[in-house]
Amino acid sequence: MARVKGLNVGRRKDPEGNYVVAMDLETYELLRQSINKLGLNTEFMGNAVVVRDKSWSRISRLVNIARELGINVNED
C-alpha cells in the first residue's frame, strides 16, 4: 500500500486477520471523531496513521465518511 495524501484502503487482510487503512496526519485529524466513534484501533508511524480492524463493515463506514468529506480514497 503506497503512502499518499488521503485514505489508503486494502481489501486484503494482514497476517493477524485485520483490514488495514493508512492515512496522513491531516486526514486523521479530519476523521478522528469518526474513528473513535467506530472503535477502530489506531497506530501512529511518523507522519502516517494506520487503522486496523477485523470488521470490513466498520472499515467500509470509515471509507464512506471520508468520501462524504471529500477526502481522496485510494483502494487497493
N, C-alpha and C positions, 0 to 999 in steps of 0.2 A: 504494500500500500504506500503510494508516494505521498509525501507531506507537502501539501499546498494549502493556500488560504481557503478556508471554508471547512466543510464537513466531509470526511472521507469514510465511506462505509464499505465493509466487506461482508458478503453473504456467507462466506466460509467461516467455520469455527476455528478457534485457536486450539492448541493441544489440550487445554483444560476444559474444552467444551463451551467456551464463551464466544459470542459475537463481539467484534471489536469495531469501535468507531474512533477515529483520530481527528483532532481539530487543533487550530492555533488558539492562542490565549484570547484574542479578540472575539472569536466565535464562541469560546467557552463563556465569556462574560455575558454575551447575549443569551445564551442557553442555560446559564447556571441555575436559575429558578426551576426551569422545566426538568433539568437533570435531577435536581434534588427531589422534586415532586414525584418523579417516576421511580426514585430509589435506585438509580444506576450507580455503579462503582466507578470512581474516577481515580486516575493516576497521572501525576504531573511529571513530565520528562522535558526539562528545559523549557523551550518555547512551545511545546506541544502538550496536549492533554489527551489521554487515552481513556475511553469509556468502555467498560466491559459488562456484559450481562448474558445470561443463559437464555433469556426470552427474546425471540425475534420480534414479538408484538410490541414490547417496550422500546426496542431499538427503532422499529418502524414508526412508532408515535413520535419519537425524537426527530427522526428524519422529516416527518410531515410538519412538525412545528418549525423546523429550520427552513423548510420550503416556504411556509406561510410568512416567515420573517424576511424572506428574500435572500437567504444565505445560500451560497454556492454549494451544492451537494454533488459529490463525486462518488458514484457507485462502482464497485469492483465486481 
